[in-house]
Amino acid sequence: MPKMKTKSGAKKRFKLTGTGEIKRKHAFKNHILTKKENKRKRMLTKKGLVHSRDKQAILDLLQG
């Protein structure tokens, strides 16, 4: 049986922290930025954490 491969899409989008949380980027900061407030764009720049309910599914993708 061959080794399970990590999902490359998840590998590019998520990172594990030292405490076991999963970091992610915010959506909606790609284009059409003229109608968005400066505060909103600034907040979307920062990293977020994955919700605890989604954590196991993402770990399964990352661990292959």
Number of C-alpha atoms within 10 A of each C-alpha: 3 4 6 8 10 14 14 11 10 15 13 10 11 17 16 13 10 7 6 9 14 20 16 16 16 14 8 13 15 8 6 8 12 8 6 11 9 11 8 12 15 10 12 15 13 10 11 13 16 15 11 10 8 10 14 11 10 17 15 12 15 19 12 12
